[in-house]
Amino acid sequence: MTFATPLLAAIAAAIAIPTLLILYFLKLRRRDVEVSSTLLWKQTIEDMQANAPFQRLRKNLLLFLQLLALIAGLFALAQPELDSTTVSGSRHTIIIDRSASMATLDGDAEGDQVTRLAQAKQEALDFVDALAEPGWLDRILEGDRATADLATVIAFDSTAEIRQVMTGDKALLRTAIESIEITDAPTNASQAYTLAEAQGLRQTRVDRDGALLELAPVVGAVHLWTDGVIADARDVSPGPEDTVIYNRIGSDAPDNIGITGLRAERSFENPRELSLFVGLSTTSATERTVDVELRIAGDIISVRPATLAPASPNALGAGGVVFTLDRAAGANAEVRIRPTDSLPDLLDADDTGWAVIPPAKRLTVAVVSEGDFFTSLALEGLPLGELVNLTPDEFETQRDRGQLGAYDAIVLDSWLPEGELDAGSYLVLGGVPQGLGLSTSETVGIDEVIDWDQGHPVMRDLELGGRITIADAPRVSIADDSAAAVLAETGAGPVIFDAATGSTRAIVVAFDPDESSWPFDVSYVVFLATAVETLGGVSADQPELASARPGGTLSPRLPTGARNVRVRIPNAPDMDLTPAPDGRVAFGPITETGLYTLEWTGPAGARDTVDGSRVSRALAVNLLDLNETDIRPRGTLPFASGDIAAAEAGSADAPRRLWPWLLVVVMVVMLFEWWVYNRKVYL
């Protein structure tokens, strides 16, 4: 038990208790004067006289009751509280997980079933109530120097934000905690801890040479509310002087089924044949059965049953279905799952997925080369609508006549035209064109591809590590204002890019594939196929769709001349956007899954829908995250500095304040003392 104002109570006790006792010890000193009329009151007078200022204290019920009330009042003045185990130190960082898994409906708040976030917020509010604050006497004696426990509030999902800077104002802290809302984003905690360090106490030390060294800041006590489903836990490294209290949220064996994979593909041989692959996962320890429902334009197209294998302690149970359709037109598809067994599904965020499917189309592709062999041979095996081989002179002639718009994609193989590229989509092999923010310098010797962007649709299905040897490659620099993205790099620098400006887009391979071992590897054919499909706009895996995840930012490229751009966001107001010079618009971070729609006035792209004067393009945002679907709480957090075990339940409860009950005791005792006094009962 602790006391909030022990000094004040001690001072009051030192004055009040002796004063009460003296009132019962003291007797009046009187002069003896005999008067005949007082003889009848002799016995009474003897009881009231004394030759000394003090008398022997008798048993007195009134004194006992008054002492009892006084002591109870003094204890109430000291504000006794039963201790809270986690409220220690003077600086606290409250970090609350608001990611998708925290929407799981297995939280407990005073016996009611709530979401995990609701439970975490309630426990954090109780913790704020437990923080020490200066009493009124401290404020009188110390004024502005009176100190209280300080705390800051940080909310995180894939990103993090400070909801309240360090303060001792409990009202501000409570408001910050209550304002935290759930998102559909995954969980990453490293940024949250970085923000906590930014508010820590700075440390310096003077080394042997007299130089001032800045040490890592001291965060202090970190109170983390999460279910432990943190993808980047190994990147979090608390300092040696920091204390992390992991308040685990969630039941021990929660049941959940979620969509963790969704992909649409058209057949190479028959583009009308559309396949939609749906991957499912479950945390249940028993076999689960679900119905998977496919909707297009709100109408149910097909329902397929699926059975999921039981989950193991270290892996989720898995299953899936494939929908096969004969559909040439594009579509916005929605997939939903509904359990058909008696077990619950505690998380809704991963029960729905969306796919934007482009219309079936056979591409018209032109290959421009002075002496091509490998590239045309590889492209001839693809189900293209038309493959045209052009010499540089033929290309220039069609360029002058404005006939290049007839091609969905143009492959420039080891040859580049003069000046900048015209509007269109290009696959450039063995050169770096002008106007894309890329420049070359000296060439480097023999090298290998060591890294590539596996999230980009052109590179995702490739395996390049240790398989491609390049004889000569130029060293390429990217201008600061360039919109180019690096897709692959060697030890000497990047060699494959996705670049755009205005209405021109190009996937650039800076080295000549004929001067490498790549054409002899199957990955070269896969690269050509995916690059042409992506540039032609018929791939279901466009970059803006493949990277559309909650917590990130969407940055699609619109046709040149697009104006009055607006994005329609699910469950939120529309937002106006301004295109960049290369046609890109950006908005984020994305907090919810769903189907987002871009609308604008102006030209339309190959996959856009025209309705009167307005053009629209749908963008799918899906969770598709194994970590978030795996809602089983973790017993420990594997931080870089060591594992952090979950604290005991209720460790952050507010202390129980006893002084209000002591005031009730004072009132009851004083009422009883008043009754005794009026009955004149003395013992």
N, C-alpha and C positions, 0 to 999 in steps of 0.2 A: 504494500500500500504506500502511496505517495501523497504529499500535501502540496497544493498549489500555492498557498500563502501561509507557510508555517511561522514566519517571522511576525506577521501581524497578529496571529493567534497567541503567540508567546508573550508579546507585549501586553495584549489585553488581559491574559491570564495573570500576569505578574501584578496587575493593578486590581482586577476585579475580585479574585479569590481572597487575598488578604483583607480587602475592605469588607467583604461579607462576614468573614470570621471575626474581625475586630468588633463589628456591631453586636455580636453575641457574647464577646468577652467583656466588653466595657460595662461598668456600673458607675452610677453617679455618686460622688462624695458629698454628704450633707452634714450640717451642724445640728447637734442634738438640742432640741428645745421642747420641754415637756409642757403639754397643754392638756387640761383635764378632758377635753372632748376627744382627744386622740387615744385615750387609754383603751377605748373599745376597739380600736383598730391596731392594737399593739402587735398582734401576730402578723398582720399585713405589713405593718411598718418594718418589722424585723426582716421580713422577706425582701424588702426593697432597699434596706440599708447596707452599707459596706464601708469598711475602713480602708479598703485598697481600691485602685482603679479597675482591677480585673476580678472576675469571679471564675469559679470552676465551671467548665462547660458541661451542661446537662444533656441528656438525651433529648433531642428535639426533632420531631418529624418535619417541622417547617424548615429548619436548617438543612436537613438531609435533602428535601425536595428542591430547595433553592440551589444547593450545591449541584445537584444532579442536572437541573435546567441550565445552570451557568456553564458547567463543563460541556454539556451537549452543544450549547451555543458557541463556545470557544472552539470546539472541534469543527463545527460547521463553518466558523470563520476561517479556519485553516484549509478548507475545501479538500477533504480527503478523497482519494480516488484509488480504485483497484488498478494495478499496473496493467499496461498493454505491452506485450513482449516485443513488438517491433518499433515502438516509438522511442527511439534513442538518437542522440545527436541533435544538431540544430539545423542541418541542411538536408532536405529530402527531395528526391526526384521521383515523381509519379509517372510511370510509363504504362499506357493502356493500349492493348491490341484491339484494333477495330477492323481487322481483315475479314474475309468471307467466312472463314470457319467459326468466327465469334458470333455468327448468326445462328449457330446450332441451338436448338431448343431443348437443352438439358441443364440450363442454369438453375440455381436455387436462390431465391431472395425471400427470406422469412417464410419458407414453406411453400411459396408459389413457384410454378415452373415458368421460367423466363429464359431469354436468350443468354448466352454466355457473356455478351457485352453488358447486358443489364445487371447481371450478378457482379461483374468486375467493377462497374460504376458504383454500385451500392457499397461494395467493400472499400472502394477508394474514398467514398464520401465518409464512411465510418472512420477511416484512417485520418482524414482531414480533421474530423471532430476530436481525434485523440492528440493532435498536435498541441504542444504547450503554448500558452500565451500569457503575457504579463498580467498580474492582478492590478486592481485599482490602486493599491498602496504602492506597487512598483511604478505605476505611471505617475503617482504624486511625487515619489521620492526621486525617480530617475528621469521623468519627463520623456523627451524624445529618445533618450538613450535606453529606455526600457526595451528589452529584447524578447522576441518570440521565436518559435521554430519557423523556419522558412521552407517553402516547397515550390516546385515548378511542376507543370502538367504538360506531358508530351503524348500525343496520339500518333499511332503508326499503323501502316499496312505495308505496301511495297515502297511507300515514301513515308516521311514523318514530318510533323509540324509541331511547333511549340504553341500550345493553347493558352498557357499562362506563364509568364516569366516568373522568376523567383520572387516570392512575396510571403508575408505572414498574414495577409488578409484572407480569412477563411471564406468570406462571402465570394471573393473573386475566384478562389480555388474551387469552390463548389459549383459556381456557374460554369467554369471551364470544363469540369468533369461532366456535368449534366449535358453540355452541348455536344459531346462526342457522339457521332452517328456511325452506324455500320456502313461498310463499303463492300463491293464485290472483288476487291483487289487481293492478291496473294500477300504473304507475310515476309518482310525483310526487316531485321531489327538493327542492322549496323548503322543506318542513317539516324535512327532514334538515339542510339548511344552517342553518336557523334554530336548531336544537338545537346545531349546531357553534358558532355565534356566541355562544350562551348560555354556553359554556364557554371562550370566548376571553378574552384579556387586555384588561381595560378601559383606555381611554385618556381622558385629560382634557387640556384646554388652557385657558389663561387668555386671554380676549380683551382688546381694548384698554380696555374699561371695567372690567376687573378681575373680570368674571364668569367662573365656572368652567363650561366647556363640556364636555359628555361626547361623545366621538367614537365612531365605530363600533368595536366590539371587533376585535382582531387574532386571527384564528383560527390563523394560522401555516400549516403544511404540511398540506394536505388530500389524502388518498390515496383516490381514488374508484374502486371496482371495479363496473363495470356494462357492459352491452352498448350503452348510449347511447340506448335506447328510452325517452326521458323526455318525457312530454307537456308538462310545465310548465318546460322548460329555460330559457325566456326569463324566468322569474320568479326565477331563481337569480342573485344578484349578489355574487360574491366581492369583498372589499375590496382596495384597491390594494396592501396589504402581505401579502395572502394568496397562497399558491402552491398551485394545484390540479394534481395529477398524475392524469390520466385513464387508468386501466388498463383497456383495452378487452378484453372477454371475448367469445369467439365466433368461428366460422369466417367466411370472407369471403363465401361464397355458400351459405347454408343453405337447405334445402328444407322448406317447411311449408305445410300446408293447415289452415284453421280455419273454424269457424262464426262469422260476424261479424254476422249478423242472424237474428232468430227472432221471428215474430209470428203470433198466431192471430186469425182474424176469422170472425164468422158473417155470413151474408148478411142484409141488411136485409129483403129480400123473403121469404126462406125461412130462418128461424133454424136449421133442421136442417142446412143446408149450411155445413159448416165448412171453412175454408181455412187451411193452415199454410204460411207463407212462410219459407223457409230461405235465407239469403244466405251465400255462401262466398267466401273470399279465399285467395290463395296468393302465396308469395314466389318461386316457381320461375320461371326464365327460359324454361321450355318449357311447352307445354300440358299440363295435368294432368287426369286422369279419376278420379272417385271414385264409390262407391256411397253414397247417403244412405239411412239406415235409420230408419224410424219405428216406435217401440214404444209401446204403451199397456198399462199394468198388466203390463209385462214381456214381452208377446207382440208379435212382429213383425207389424205391420199392412201395411206396404208398404215396398218398396225401389225407389228411383229413381236411375238413373245421372245424373251431372252432368259437364259438361266446363267447365274453367276456362281462361280466356285467360291467356297468359303475362304475368308481371309486367314492368313497365318499371322503370328506375332510380328513378323518382320516384313510382310508384304500384303498388299490388298488382294482381295478376290477379284477375278476379272471375267469378262464376257463381252458379247457384242453382237450386232446384227449388221446386215448389208441390205440396203434398199436398192433395187435395180429398176430404172424407169426408161421408157422410150419417150424422150422429150427433147425436141430441138430448141424450144424457146428457153430463154433464161428464166430464173425463178429465185425468189427469196424463200428458202426452206426453213421450217422450224421443227425441231425435234424435241419431244417431251417424253419423260419416263414416268410410269405409274406402277408402284409395287402391287403385285397381285397376291402376295402372301400376307400373313398376319403381323409381320414385324414392322416397326416404324421406319420412317425415313426422316431423320432429324434436321437435315439441311436442305433448304429449297434452292439455294443459289446455283447449285450444280445440276439441277433437274431439267434444265432447258438449254438448248443450243441453237444457233442460227448459222446458216450458210447462204452466201450470195453466189448463185450459180450463173455464169455467163451463157449466152446462147451458143448452140452448136455452130461451128463455122470451120471450114477448111481454109487455111491461110494461103495467101499468095506471097511467095518469098522470092526475092531477087538476090543472086550471088554475084558480086562484082569482083573480078580478079584478073590478073594478067596471066596466070598459069596455075589455076587451082586444081587440086586432085582430091585430097583427103576430105575437105569440107563438103564439096558437092556430093561425093560418094556417101558421106554420112547422112546428109539431108535427103538424099533420094530414097532412103529407107523409111522416111516419116510419111504419115498420111496427110500430105499437104494438098491443098486445092490445086496449086500450080507452083512449080519451081522453075525460075527463069535464070539462065546464066547470061551475064552481060560482061562485055569487055569495058575497060575504062572509057573508051570513046563512045560506046553505045550509051553508057550511063550519063556521060556529059550531054549527049544529044537529047536524051529524055529529060534531063535536068533543065536544059534550056527551054524545052517545050512545056515544062510544068507537068510532066506525066508520071512523076515519082509517087504521087498520091495513090496510084493503082496498086501499090505493094503494101501489104500489112507490115512487113519487116524487110530490111535491106541488110545483107551481110557484106561487109567490106573486108575482103580477105587479102591482107598484105598489100593494100593499096588505099590511099586516101585522096579525096578530091581537093582541089585548091580552095582555100578559105574555110569558112565555117560550114558545118553541115546544114542542109535545108531542114525544114520542118518534117518530122517523121520519126520512125523508130529504127535504130541501127544496132547491129552487132558488129563491132570493130575488132578484127583479129590482126595482131601484129602492127599496131600503130596507135598513136594518141592524137585525135583530131583537135583542131583549134576550137576555141569558144566554149569549152566545157569547164574551164578553171583548172586544167591539168597541163603541166609542162614537163619536159624531159631534159635530162642532162646526160652525163656519160653512161656508157653501158657497163654492166658488171659481168663477171665471169660466170662459170657454171654454178648453178644454185638449184635449190629445191623449194617447193611450196611447203610451208610449215604451219600455216594457219589459214582458215577460211570461215566466212560467216555462215554457219549452219542454220541460222534462222531465216536467211534470205531464200525465197522460193527457187531461185536459179541454182543455188549452191547446196540446198538442204539434202538432196539425195546423193551427194557426191562423197567419195572417199579419196582425198588427194594426198594425205600425209605419206611421204616417202615413196610415192608412186610416179611423180613427175619430175624429170630432170630437165632443166632449161639451160641451153647453151649460152645464150646472150639475152639479157633483158635490160631495158633502159631504167635509169633511176628516175622515178616520177615524183613530182612535188604537186601538192594540192593547194590552190589559192585559198586564202581565208574566207573569201566570199563565195566559194564554190559549194554547190549542193551535191558534190560527188560523195558517194559512200564506198568504202573499201570492202571488196568482197573476198579477196585472197591476197596473201603477201608471202614473200620469201624472207630469208634472213637479211637481205639487202634492202627490203622495203616492199610497198604494195605493188601488185602487178595486174590485178583485175578490179574494175570499178563499175559502179552504176551511177551514171552522171546524167544531168539534164539541165536544160536552160530553155525557157519559153516553151514552145511546142515541140522541142527536139529532145529525144531521150536516146541514150546510147549505153549499151553494156560494152565496156572497153577491155580487151585483153592486150596489155601493152607489149608483150613479147609475141614473137611469131610462133604459132603452134608447130609449124613445119620444122622449126629449129629446136624442137623439144621431143620428148618421148610421149607426150600426151596423146597424139592421134592413135597410138598403138594400145591405148588403154580404153576400156569400155566407158569410163567416166566422161570421155570426150564426146561421145555420141549423146549421152544423157545431158551433158551441159548444153550442146547445141539445141537439143529438143526443148528443154525447159526455157532456154533463153529466147528462142523464137516464139514459143507459146506466150511467154510473159510479155515480150515486146508487142506481139500481135493482139494482146488483150483478150485471149480466149481461155487462159488458164484460170482455174478456180482458185488458185493460190497466188493472187496478186500480193505484192509486198504490203500494201495497206491493210489487206485482210489477214495475212499470215501473222502480222505483228500486232493485231488488234486484241489487246488483253487489258483487263481492268488494271488501273494503276499506271498505265503508260500513256502515250500521246499519239493520236492519229494525225498523220501528215500526208494525206493523198494529194496527188497532182491533178489539177483541173486543166481543161484545154485553155489555150491562150485566148484572152478576150472575155473570160468568165467574169461576171460582175453581179452585184447584189447577192452575194453568197451567204447562205444561212444553213445551219445544221440543226436538225430536229433531234433532240436528245430524249430518250425514254424517261418519263417521270420527272422531267425538268423543263424549264422554259427554253425556247429556241435561243440560239446564239448567232449573232452576225459575225462573219469572218472576212478578212481582207487577204486576197491571194498575194503571194510573193512574186517577184519577177519571173521565176521559173514555173509559176502556176500552182505552187504548193500552198495549201492552207493547213494550219495546225490548231488543234484544240486538245485540251487535257489539263490535269490528269483525268483519265476516265474513271469514274467511281462505280458505274453500274454496267452489268451485261445487258445486251439487247440489240435491237436493230436500229442503227443510227442512219439518218438520211441527209445527204447534202443536196441542196437546191440552189440553182443559180440561173441567171439570164445570160444567154450567149450560146456559143457552139457546144456541141455534144461530142463525147468520145464514143468509142466502139461499144462500150458496155453500159452506156447511159440511156435513160428513158426520157423521152420528150413528151411533154403534155402542154400543148399550147405554146406559150412563150417561155415556159419554165422547163429546165432540165434537172433531172434528179439522179442520184446515185446512192445505192444502199451500201452500208458497211456493217459487217457483223462483228460484234464484240462478245467473246465467250470466255468463261473462266478456264475450263479445260486444264485443271491443275491437280495433279495427284496429291500434292501436299495438302491442299485445302479440302479435297474430298476425304482424305484420311484424317478424320476428326478425332481420333483417339488421342487424349491428352498425354503429353510426355512427362515422365517422372523426373527427368533431369534435362537441363539445357546444356548441350555440349559446346560451351563457349571456348574461345581460343585460350583463355587463361585457366581453364579447368571446368569440370562439370559443376553445375549449380543444381542442387537438389530442391525439389518443391518444398515449400514451408508447410507446416501443419495448418490444417483448416482453421480459419478463424484467428490466425496469428495477427491479423491487422485490425481486429475489432477495437472499437473505442473503449477506453477505460470506463468502469462503472462509477459514477459520481455518487458519493455517499452523503454529501452535505445536505441535499434536500430532505433526506429522511431524518437527519439529525434535527433539522428545524421543526419537523413534525413532532419529534420527541419533545423538544422544548415546549411547544404549544400544549401538548397533552399534560406534561408535568406541571406547567404553570396553572392550567385549569384545575388540576387536582389540588395543588397547593392553595389556590383561592378557596376551594370548597372546604379544605381542612381548616384554614384560618377562620372562615366564617362559622364553622361548627365549634371553634375553640377547643380542638382536640389536642392535648399535650401528653406526651409520654415522658 
